[in-house]
Amino acid sequence: MTNENEPAPSQQRRVYVLPTELVERIVAFQNEMGMPSEVEAARRLLDDALKFRDDWRSIVDRILAKTGKGGVNQVGRLHEAAKEIIVGHPLVTAVTFEKRSVSFRLLTGEDVHVFPDGTVLGDDASGDKLRYGF
């Protein structure tokens, strides 16, 4: 039983049964990338594959979840969260760290501007306005 005041664990242990050929491919990836463990290789492959399912809302949700609520250095936390989540993301074609916001563009054409208070504005590929967090 967990105390509802305790934070949720940041990791969970899972056991999956995989075909031998898939395990061999994971181990080959691990060796090619010089990763210290097979678990880290599988984690990286899963994370990279799941990023291709993202849309602008799911990316924004992850940024805002990492940013937290309020505080003196909210812009700094926004920038740090955005660096972790969108820099190197396979669907992000451009990132701009502005004085009071973070902006990014996706392969699908959305231009998104995220502000420290959780406000999100932008345009989709057809020029329609995006609004989120209102």
DSSP file (Angstrom, degrees, kcal/mol; ACC not computed):
  #  RESIDUE AA STRUCTURE BP1 BP2  ACC     N-H-->O    O-->H-N    N-H-->O    O-->H-N    TCO  KAPPA ALPHA  PHI   PSI    X-CA   Y-CA   Z-CA
    1    1 A M              0   0    0      0, 0.0     2,-0.3     0, 0.0     0, 0.0   0.000 360.0 360.0 360.0 136.5    0.0    0.0    0.0
    2    2 A T        -     0   0    0      4,-0.0     2,-0.4     2,-0.0     6,-0.0  -0.790 360.0-117.2-107.9 150.2    1.3    3.5   -0.9
    3    3 A N    >   -     0   0    0     -2,-0.3     3,-1.8     1,-0.1     0, 0.0  -0.696  19.7-137.9 -80.2 129.9    0.9    6.7    0.9
    4    4 A E  T 3  S+     0   0    0     -2,-0.4    -1,-0.1     1,-0.3     4,-0.1   0.653 102.9  60.2 -67.6 -12.5   -1.0    9.2   -1.4
    5    5 A N  T 3  S+     0   0    0      2,-0.1    -1,-0.3     0, 0.0    -2,-0.0   0.607  87.5  91.6 -86.2 -13.2    1.4   11.9   -0.3
    6    6 A E  S <  S-     0   0    0     -3,-1.8     2,-0.0     1,-0.1    -4,-0.0  -0.598  86.1-109.7 -81.7 141.6    4.4   10.0   -1.6
    7    7 A P        -     0   0    0      0, 0.0    -4,-0.1     0, 0.0    -1,-0.1  -0.357  38.7 -99.4 -67.0 150.9    5.5   10.7   -5.2
    8    8 A A        -     0   0    0      1,-0.1    -4,-0.0    -4,-0.1     2,-0.0  -0.392  48.8 -93.8 -65.4 146.8    4.9    8.0   -7.8
    9    9 A P        -     0   0    0      0, 0.0    -1,-0.1     0, 0.0     3,-0.0  -0.339  24.8-140.5 -63.1 145.3    8.0    5.9   -8.5
   10   10 A S  S    S+     0   0    0     -3,-0.1     2,-0.3     1,-0.1    -2,-0.1   0.588  83.8  36.5 -84.9  -9.5   10.0    7.2  -11.5
   11   11 A Q        -     0   0    0      2,-0.0     2,-0.4     0, 0.0    -1,-0.1  -0.983  64.1-162.0-140.3 152.9   10.7    3.7  -12.7
   12   12 A Q        -     0   0    0     -2,-0.3     2,-0.5    -3,-0.0    -2,-0.0  -0.986  21.1-126.3-132.3 144.5    8.9    0.3  -12.7
   13   13 A R        +     0   0    0     -2,-0.4     2,-0.3     2,-0.0    -2,-0.0  -0.790  34.5 173.9 -90.1 129.9   10.3   -3.1  -13.2
   14   14 A R        -     0   0    0     -2,-0.5     2,-0.5     2,-0.0    -2,-0.0  -0.954  21.6-148.7-132.6 152.3    8.6   -5.1  -16.0
   15   15 A V        -     0   0    0     -2,-0.3     2,-0.4     2,-0.0    -2,-0.0  -0.991  18.5-178.6-124.1 124.8    9.4   -8.5  -17.5
   16   16 A Y        -     0   0    0     -2,-0.5     2,-0.6     2,-0.0    -2,-0.0  -0.946  24.2-136.0-123.0 143.6    8.7   -9.1  -21.2
   17   17 A V        -     0   0    0     -2,-0.4    -2,-0.0     0, 0.0     0, 0.0  -0.891  32.5-177.2 -97.3 121.4    9.1  -12.3  -23.2
   18   18 A L        -     0   0    0     -2,-0.6     2,-0.0     1,-0.0     5,-0.0  -0.866  32.4 -97.6-120.5 150.6   10.7  -11.4  -26.6
   19   19 A P    >>  -     0   0    0      0, 0.0     4,-2.1     0, 0.0     3,-0.5  -0.380  35.4-119.4 -62.5 145.3   11.6  -13.4  -29.6
   20   20 A T  H 3> S+     0   0    0      1,-0.2     4,-2.5     2,-0.2     5,-0.2   0.871 113.1  56.3 -54.3 -41.5   15.3  -14.5  -29.7
   21   21 A E  H 3> S+     0   0    0      1,-0.2     4,-1.7     2,-0.2    -1,-0.2   0.879 107.3  48.7 -61.9 -38.2   15.8  -12.6  -33.0
   22   22 A L  H <> S+     0   0    0     -3,-0.5     4,-2.2     2,-0.2    -1,-0.2   0.907 110.3  50.7 -68.3 -41.8   14.6   -9.4  -31.4
   23   23 A V  H  X S+     0   0    0     -4,-2.1     4,-2.7     1,-0.2    -2,-0.2   0.909 108.7  52.6 -61.2 -42.1   16.8   -9.8  -28.3
   24   24 A E  H  X S+     0   0    0     -4,-2.5     4,-2.3     1,-0.2    -1,-0.2   0.891 109.0  49.7 -61.5 -38.7   19.8  -10.4  -30.7
   25   25 A R  H  X S+     0   0    0     -4,-1.7     4,-2.3     2,-0.2    -1,-0.2   0.887 110.6  49.9 -67.4 -38.5   19.0   -7.2  -32.5
   26   26 A I  H  X S+     0   0    0     -4,-2.2     4,-2.7     2,-0.2    -2,-0.2   0.927 111.5  48.2 -64.4 -44.7   18.8   -5.3  -29.2
   27   27 A V  H  X S+     0   0    0     -4,-2.7     4,-2.5     2,-0.2    -2,-0.2   0.891 110.5  51.7 -63.6 -39.9   22.1   -6.7  -28.0
   28   28 A A  H  X S+     0   0    0     -4,-2.3     4,-2.7     2,-0.2    -1,-0.2   0.918 110.7  48.6 -62.4 -42.7   23.7   -5.8  -31.4
   29   29 A F  H  X S+     0   0    0     -4,-2.3     4,-2.4     2,-0.2    -2,-0.2   0.926 110.1  52.3 -61.2 -45.2   22.4   -2.2  -31.0
   30   30 A Q  H  X>S+     0   0    0     -4,-2.7     5,-2.3     1,-0.2     4,-0.8   0.928 112.8  44.1 -55.7 -48.0   23.8   -2.1  -27.4
   31   31 A N  H ><5S+     0   0    0     -4,-2.5     3,-0.5     1,-0.2    -1,-0.2   0.906 112.8  50.8 -66.9 -42.3   27.2   -3.2  -28.6
   32   32 A E  H 3<5S+     0   0    0     -4,-2.7    -1,-0.2     1,-0.2    -2,-0.2   0.867 116.1  41.7 -62.7 -36.9   27.2   -0.8  -31.6
   33   33 A M  H 3<5S-     0   0    0     -4,-2.4    -1,-0.2    -5,-0.2    -2,-0.2   0.519 108.2-124.0 -90.0  -6.3   26.3    2.1  -29.4
   34   34 A G  T <<5 +     0   0    0     -4,-0.8    -3,-0.2    -3,-0.5    -4,-0.1   0.837  48.4 169.2  68.3  32.7   28.6    1.1  -26.6
   35   35 A M      < -     0   0    0     -5,-2.3    -1,-0.2    -6,-0.2    -2,-0.0  -0.509  39.2-131.9 -80.3 147.5   25.8    1.1  -24.0
   36   36 A P  S    S+     0   0    0      0, 0.0     2,-0.3     0, 0.0    -1,-0.1   0.724  82.2  23.9 -73.7 -20.6   26.6   -0.4  -20.6
   37   37 A S     >  -     0   0    0      1,-0.1     4,-1.7    -7,-0.1     5,-0.1  -0.984  64.5-128.0-147.1 155.5   23.5   -2.6  -20.5
   38   38 A E  H  > S+     0   0    0     -2,-0.3     4,-2.6     2,-0.2     5,-0.2   0.849 112.1  58.8 -65.4 -35.9   20.9   -4.4  -22.6
   39   39 A V  H  > S+     0   0    0      1,-0.2     4,-2.7     2,-0.2    -1,-0.2   0.920 105.1  48.8 -60.8 -44.4   18.2   -2.7  -20.4
   40   40 A E  H  > S+     0   0    0      2,-0.2     4,-2.5     1,-0.2    -1,-0.2   0.891 110.7  51.3 -64.0 -38.8   19.5    0.7  -21.4
   41   41 A A  H  X S+     0   0    0     -4,-1.7     4,-2.5     2,-0.2    -2,-0.2   0.934 112.2  45.5 -62.9 -46.2   19.6   -0.3  -25.1
   42   42 A A  H  X S+     0   0    0     -4,-2.6     4,-2.6     1,-0.2     5,-0.2   0.909 112.6  51.6 -64.0 -41.6   15.9   -1.5  -24.9
   43   43 A R  H  X S+     0   0    0     -4,-2.7     4,-2.5    -5,-0.2    -2,-0.2   0.927 111.5  46.8 -60.0 -45.9   14.9    1.6  -23.0
   44   44 A R  H  X S+     0   0    0     -4,-2.5     4,-2.6     2,-0.2     5,-0.2   0.920 112.7  49.1 -64.3 -44.4   16.5    3.9  -25.6
   45   45 A L  H  X S+     0   0    0     -4,-2.5     4,-2.3     2,-0.2    -2,-0.2   0.914 113.1  47.0 -62.8 -43.2   15.0    2.0  -28.6
   46   46 A L  H  X S+     0   0    0     -4,-2.6     4,-2.5     2,-0.2    -2,-0.2   0.927 113.1  48.6 -64.1 -44.9   11.5    2.1  -27.0
   47   47 A D  H  X S+     0   0    0     -4,-2.5     4,-1.5    -5,-0.2    -2,-0.2   0.927 112.4  48.4 -62.3 -45.0   11.7    5.8  -26.2
   48   48 A D  H  X S+     0   0    0     -4,-2.6     4,-0.6     1,-0.2    -1,-0.2   0.911 113.1  47.7 -62.0 -42.8   12.9    6.6  -29.7
   49   49 A A  H >< S+     0   0    0     -4,-2.3     3,-0.9     1,-0.2     4,-0.2   0.904 110.1  51.9 -65.7 -41.0   10.2    4.6  -31.3
   50   50 A L  H >< S+     0   0    0     -4,-2.5     3,-1.6     1,-0.2     4,-0.3   0.771  96.3  68.9 -69.6 -25.1    7.5    6.1  -29.1
   51   51 A K  H >< S+     0   0    0     -4,-1.5     3,-1.5     1,-0.3    -1,-0.2   0.818  89.0  64.8 -61.5 -29.4    8.6    9.6  -30.0
   52   52 A F  T << S+     0   0    0     -3,-0.9    -1,-0.3    -4,-0.6    -2,-0.2   0.643  96.8  57.1 -69.7 -12.8    7.3    9.1  -33.5
   53   53 A R  T <  S+     0   0    0     -3,-1.6    -1,-0.3    -4,-0.2    -2,-0.2   0.531  86.9 111.7 -90.3  -8.2    3.8    8.8  -32.1
   54   54 A D    <   -     0   0    0     -3,-1.5     2,-0.3    -4,-0.3    -3,-0.0  -0.199  44.6-171.3 -65.8 154.0    4.0   12.2  -30.5
   55   55 A D     >  -     0   0    0     51,-0.0     4,-2.1    53,-0.0     5,-0.2  -0.798  46.2 -88.3-129.3 179.4    1.9   15.2  -31.5
   56   56 A W  H  > S+     0   0    0     -2,-0.3     4,-2.4     1,-0.2     5,-0.2   0.857 125.4  52.8 -61.4 -34.6    2.3   18.8  -30.3
   57   57 A R  H  > S+     0   0    0      2,-0.2     4,-3.0     1,-0.2    -1,-0.2   0.925 108.5  48.2 -67.5 -43.8    0.0   18.3  -27.4
   58   58 A S  H  > S+     0   0    0      2,-0.2     4,-1.8     1,-0.2    -1,-0.2   0.881 113.1  48.8 -66.1 -35.5    1.8   15.3  -26.0
   59   59 A I  H  X S+     0   0    0     -4,-2.1     4,-2.2     2,-0.2    -1,-0.2   0.939 113.0  47.1 -66.3 -46.3    5.1   17.1  -26.3
   60   60 A V  H  X S+     0   0    0     -4,-2.4     4,-3.0     1,-0.2     5,-0.3   0.914 109.1  54.8 -61.2 -43.3    3.7   20.2  -24.6
   61   61 A D  H  X S+     0   0    0     -4,-3.0     4,-2.2     1,-0.2    -1,-0.2   0.903 109.5  47.1 -58.0 -42.2    2.2   18.0  -21.8
   62   62 A R  H  X S+     0   0    0     -4,-1.8     4,-1.7     2,-0.2    -1,-0.2   0.894 112.4  49.8 -68.0 -39.6    5.6   16.4  -21.1
   63   63 A I  H  X S+     0   0    0     -4,-2.2     4,-1.6     1,-0.2    -2,-0.2   0.958 113.7  45.0 -61.5 -49.9    7.3   19.8  -21.0
   64   64 A L  H  X S+     0   0    0     -4,-3.0     4,-1.5     1,-0.2    -2,-0.2   0.852 109.3  55.7 -65.9 -34.7    4.7   21.3  -18.7
   65   65 A A  H  < S+     0   0    0     -4,-2.2    -1,-0.2    -5,-0.3    -2,-0.2   0.883 112.0  43.7 -64.1 -37.1    4.8   18.2  -16.4
   66   66 A K  H  < S+     0   0    0     -4,-1.7    -1,-0.2     1,-0.2    -2,-0.2   0.750 107.1  61.7 -77.8 -24.3    8.6   18.6  -16.0
   67   67 A T  H  < S-     0   0    0     -4,-1.6    -2,-0.2    -5,-0.1    -1,-0.2   0.875  89.8-161.5 -71.6 -37.6    8.3   22.4  -15.5
   68   68 A G     <  -     0   0    0     -4,-1.5     2,-0.4     9,-0.1    -1,-0.1  -0.296  30.2 -46.5  81.9-172.8    6.3   22.2  -12.4
   69   69 A K  S    S-     0   0    0     -4,-0.1    48,-0.1    -2,-0.1    49,-0.0  -0.829  83.9 -48.1-106.1 132.9    4.2   24.9  -10.8
   70   70 A G        +     0   0    0     -2,-0.4     3,-0.1    46,-0.2     2,-0.1   0.208  65.9 137.3  50.8-163.5    5.2   28.5  -10.2
   71   71 A G    >   -     0   0    0      1,-0.1     3,-0.8     2,-0.1    -1,-0.1  -0.261  64.8 -76.0 108.8 166.7    8.3   29.6   -8.6
   72   72 A V  T 3  S+     0   0    0      1,-0.3     3,-0.3    -2,-0.1     2,-0.2   0.877 124.2  38.6 -68.7 -41.1   11.0   32.2   -9.1
   73   73 A N  T 3>  +     0   0    0      1,-0.2     4,-2.1    -3,-0.1    -1,-0.3  -0.304  69.2 138.5-110.5  49.7   12.9   30.7  -12.0
   74   74 A Q  H <> S+     0   0    0     -3,-0.8     4,-2.4     1,-0.2    -1,-0.2   0.872  72.9  52.8 -63.0 -38.4    9.9   29.3  -14.0
   75   75 A V  H  > S+     0   0    0     -3,-0.3     4,-2.6     1,-0.2    -1,-0.2   0.918 108.7  51.0 -63.8 -42.0   11.4   30.4  -17.4
   76   76 A G  H  > S+     0   0    0      1,-0.2     4,-2.3     2,-0.2    -2,-0.2   0.899 110.8  47.8 -60.9 -41.3   14.6   28.6  -16.5
   77   77 A R  H  X S+     0   0    0     -4,-2.1     4,-2.7     2,-0.2     5,-0.2   0.884 110.2  52.8 -67.5 -37.8   12.7   25.4  -15.7
   78   78 A L  H  X S+     0   0    0     -4,-2.4     4,-2.6     2,-0.2    -2,-0.2   0.939 110.6  47.3 -60.6 -47.0   10.7   25.7  -18.9
   79   79 A H  H  X S+     0   0    0     -4,-2.6     4,-2.4     2,-0.2    -2,-0.2   0.915 113.2  48.1 -61.7 -44.0   14.0   26.0  -20.9
   80   80 A E  H  X S+     0   0    0     -4,-2.3     4,-2.1     2,-0.2    -2,-0.2   0.923 113.0  47.4 -63.8 -44.3   15.5   23.0  -19.1
   81   81 A A  H  X S+     0   0    0     -4,-2.7     4,-2.0     1,-0.2     5,-0.2   0.918 112.6  49.6 -63.3 -43.1   12.4   20.8  -19.6
   82   82 A A  H  X>S+     0   0    0     -4,-2.6     4,-3.1    -5,-0.2     5,-1.0   0.899 108.3  53.3 -64.3 -40.5   12.2   21.8  -23.2
   83   83 A K  H  X5S+     0   0    0     -4,-2.4     4,-0.8     1,-0.2    -1,-0.2   0.935 111.5  46.3 -57.6 -46.2   15.9   20.9  -23.8
   84   84 A E  H  <5S+     0   0    0     -4,-2.1    -1,-0.2    -5,-0.2    -2,-0.2   0.869 123.4  32.3 -65.0 -37.5   15.4   17.5  -22.3
   85   85 A I  H  <5S+     0   0    0     -4,-2.0    -2,-0.2    -5,-0.1    -3,-0.2   0.863 128.4  25.7 -94.4 -39.4   12.2   16.7  -24.3
   86   86 A I  H ><5S+     0   0    0     -4,-3.1     3,-1.9    -5,-0.2     2,-0.5   0.728  88.8  96.9-106.5 -21.8   12.4   18.5  -27.7
   87   87 A V  T 3<<S+     0   0    0     -5,-1.0     8,-0.0    -4,-0.8     7,-0.0  -0.562 106.2   7.4 -68.7 122.1   16.1   18.9  -28.4
   88   88 A G  T 3  S+     0   0    0     -2,-0.5    -1,-0.3     1,-0.3    -2,-0.1   0.427  90.7 148.9  85.8  -0.7   16.9   15.9  -30.7
   89   89 A H    X   -     0   0    0     -3,-1.9     3,-1.3     1,-0.1    -1,-0.3  -0.488  51.0-132.4 -66.4 133.5   13.3   14.9  -30.9
   90   90 A P  T 3  S+     0   0    0      0, 0.0    -1,-0.1     0, 0.0   -38,-0.1   0.685 103.3  47.4 -66.3 -17.7   12.8   13.2  -34.4
   91   91 A L  T 3  S+     0   0    0    -40,-0.1    16,-2.5    15,-0.1     2,-0.5   0.536  91.9  91.9 -98.0  -7.7    9.6   15.2  -35.2
   92   92 A V  E <   +A  106   0A   0     -3,-1.3    14,-0.3    14,-0.2    -4,-0.1  -0.776  44.6 176.2 -93.3 124.4   11.0   18.6  -34.1
   93   93 A T  E     +     0   0A   0     12,-2.8     2,-0.3    -2,-0.5    13,-0.2   0.658  68.1  15.3-100.4 -19.1   12.6   20.6  -37.0
   94   94 A A  E     -A  105   0A   0     11,-1.1    11,-2.1     2,-0.0     2,-0.4  -0.985  57.5-169.2-155.7 145.0   13.4   23.8  -35.1
   95   95 A V  E     -A  104   0A   0     -2,-0.3     2,-0.4     9,-0.2     9,-0.2  -0.999   3.1-171.2-135.5 136.9   13.6   25.0  -31.5
   96   96 A T  E     -A  103   0A   0      7,-2.9     7,-2.7    -2,-0.4     2,-0.9  -0.988  11.9-155.3-130.8 124.7   14.0   28.6  -30.2
   97   97 A F  E     -A  102   0A   0     -2,-0.4     5,-0.2     5,-0.2     2,-0.1  -0.855  25.6-173.4 -97.2 103.8   14.7   29.4  -26.6
   98   98 A E  E >   -A  101   0A   0      3,-1.9     3,-0.5    -2,-0.9   -19,-0.1  -0.435  39.2 -98.8 -95.5 170.0   13.3   32.9  -26.2
   99   99 A K  T 3  S+     0   0    0      1,-0.2    -1,-0.1    -2,-0.1     3,-0.0   0.851 119.7  14.0 -57.6 -37.6   13.5   35.2  -23.2
  100  100 A R  T 3  S+     0   0    0    -25,-0.0     2,-0.3    15,-0.0    -1,-0.2   0.156 129.7  20.5-127.3  19.0   10.1   34.3  -21.9
  101  101 A S  E <   -A   98   0A   0     -3,-0.5    -3,-1.9    14,-0.2     2,-0.4  -0.973  63.7-117.6-166.7 176.9    9.1   31.2  -23.8
  102  102 A V  E     -AB  97 114A   0     12,-2.2    12,-3.4    -2,-0.3     2,-0.4  -0.999  26.8-167.5-129.0 134.2   10.1   28.2  -25.9
  103  103 A S  E     +AB  96 113A   0     -7,-2.7    -7,-2.9    -2,-0.4     2,-0.3  -0.938   8.5 173.6-121.6 145.7    9.0   27.8  -29.5
  104  104 A F  E     -AB  95 112A   0      8,-2.4     8,-3.1    -2,-0.4     2,-0.4  -0.993  19.4-145.3-148.3 156.5    9.3   24.7  -31.7
  105  105 A R  E     -AB  94 111A   0    -11,-2.1   -12,-2.8    -2,-0.3   -11,-1.1  -0.958  16.1-147.3-121.9 139.2    8.2   23.5  -35.1
  106  106 A L  E >   -A   92   0A   0      4,-2.2     3,-2.3    -2,-0.4   -14,-0.2  -0.690  27.4-114.6-103.7 157.8    7.1   20.0  -36.0
  107  107 A L  T 3  S+     0   0    0    -16,-2.5   -15,-0.1     1,-0.3    -1,-0.1   0.796 116.9  63.6 -54.7 -29.6    7.6   18.0  -39.2
  108  108 A T  T 3  S-     0   0    0    -17,-0.3    17,-0.3     2,-0.1    -1,-0.3   0.459 122.8-104.4 -80.0  -0.8    3.8   18.1  -39.5
  109  109 A G  S <  S+     0   0    0     -3,-2.3     2,-0.2     1,-0.3    -2,-0.1   0.363  71.3 139.8 101.1  -4.2    3.8   21.9  -39.7
  110  110 A E        -     0   0    0     14,-0.1    -4,-2.2    12,-0.1     2,-0.5  -0.545  36.8-156.8 -75.7 137.5    2.7   23.1  -36.3
  111  111 A D  E     -BC 105 123A   0     12,-2.8    12,-1.9    -2,-0.2     2,-0.4  -0.978  19.4-170.6-108.7 121.5    4.5   26.1  -34.8
  112  112 A V  E     -BC 104 122A   0     -8,-3.1    -8,-2.4    -2,-0.5     2,-0.5  -0.934  15.9-166.6-123.7 136.3    4.1   26.0  -31.0
  113  113 A H  E     -BC 103 121A   0      8,-3.2     8,-2.3    -2,-0.4     2,-0.4  -0.983   9.4-165.1-123.2 119.6    5.0   28.6  -28.4
  114  114 A V  E     -BC 102 120A   0    -12,-3.4   -12,-2.2    -2,-0.5     6,-0.2  -0.897   3.7-161.7-110.2 131.6    5.0   27.5  -24.7
  115  115 A F    >   -     0   0    0      4,-2.6     3,-2.3    -2,-0.4   -14,-0.2  -0.784  31.4-110.9-111.8 155.1    5.0   30.0  -21.9
  116  116 A P  T 3  S+     0   0    0      0, 0.0   -46,-0.2     0, 0.0   -15,-0.1   0.750 114.7  60.7 -58.0 -26.4    6.0   29.5  -18.3
  117  117 A D  T 3  S-     0   0    0      2,-0.1     3,-0.1   -48,-0.1   -42,-0.0   0.450 123.4-101.3 -81.8   2.5    2.5   29.9  -17.0
  118  118 A G  S <  S+     0   0    0     -3,-2.3     2,-0.2     1,-0.3   -54,-0.1   0.399  75.9 142.8  94.5  -2.5    1.4   26.9  -19.1
  119  119 A T        -     0   0    0     15,-0.1    -4,-2.6    12,-0.0     2,-0.4  -0.519  30.3-167.2 -70.8 137.7   -0.1   29.0  -21.9
  120  120 A V  E     +CD 114 132A   0     12,-1.8    12,-1.9    -6,-0.2     2,-0.3  -0.994  11.1 169.8-131.3 126.1    0.4   27.5  -25.3
  121  121 A L  E     +CD 113 131A   0     -8,-2.3    -8,-3.2    -2,-0.4     2,-0.3  -0.890  16.2 113.5-128.2 160.0   -0.2   29.3  -28.6
  122  122 A G  E     -CD 112 130A   0      8,-1.3     8,-3.3    -2,-0.3     2,-0.4  -0.991  50.8 -88.2 168.3-168.6    0.7   28.6  -32.2
  123  123 A D  E     -CD 111 129A   0    -12,-1.9   -12,-2.8    -2,-0.3     6,-0.2  -0.979  27.6-137.5-132.1 143.3   -0.4   27.7  -35.7
  124  124 A D    >   -     0   0    0      4,-2.8     3,-1.9    -2,-0.4   -15,-0.1  -0.315  44.9 -84.0 -89.4-176.6   -1.1   24.4  -37.3
  125  125 A A  T 3  S+     0   0    0    -17,-0.3   -16,-0.1     1,-0.3    -1,-0.1   0.771 130.0  49.6 -61.4 -28.0    0.0   23.4  -40.8
  126  126 A S  T 3  S-     0   0    0      2,-0.1    -1,-0.3     3,-0.0     3,-0.1   0.426 121.8-103.5 -92.1   1.8   -3.1   25.0  -42.4
  127  127 A G  S <  S+     0   0    0     -3,-1.9    -2,-0.1     1,-0.3     2,-0.1   0.420  73.2 143.5  92.3  -1.9   -2.6   28.3  -40.5
  128  128 A D        -     0   0    0      1,-0.1    -4,-2.8    -5,-0.1    -1,-0.3  -0.423  56.5-101.9 -69.8 149.2   -5.3   27.7  -37.9
  129  129 A K  E     -D  123   0A   0     -6,-0.2     2,-0.5    -3,-0.1    -6,-0.3  -0.478  27.6-148.6 -76.2 139.3   -4.6   28.9  -34.4
  130  130 A L  E     +D  122   0A   0     -8,-3.3    -8,-1.3    -2,-0.2     2,-0.4  -0.911  18.9 175.8-103.7 134.3   -3.6   26.5  -31.7
  131  131 A R  E     +D  121   0A   0     -2,-0.5     2,-0.3   -10,-0.2   -10,-0.2  -0.997   3.8 165.8-138.5 135.6   -4.6   27.3  -28.1
  132  132 A Y  E     +D  120   0A   0    -12,-1.9   -12,-1.8    -2,-0.4    -2,-0.0  -0.992  56.0  31.2-151.0 138.4   -3.9   25.0  -25.2
  133  133 A G              0   0    0     -2,-0.3    -1,-0.1   -14,-0.2   -12,-0.0   0.589 360.0 360.0  92.1  11.0   -4.1   25.5  -21.4
  134  134 A F              0   0    0    -14,-0.1   -15,-0.1   -15,-0.0    -2,-0.0   0.438 360.0 360.0 -93.5 360.0   -6.8   28.1  -21.4
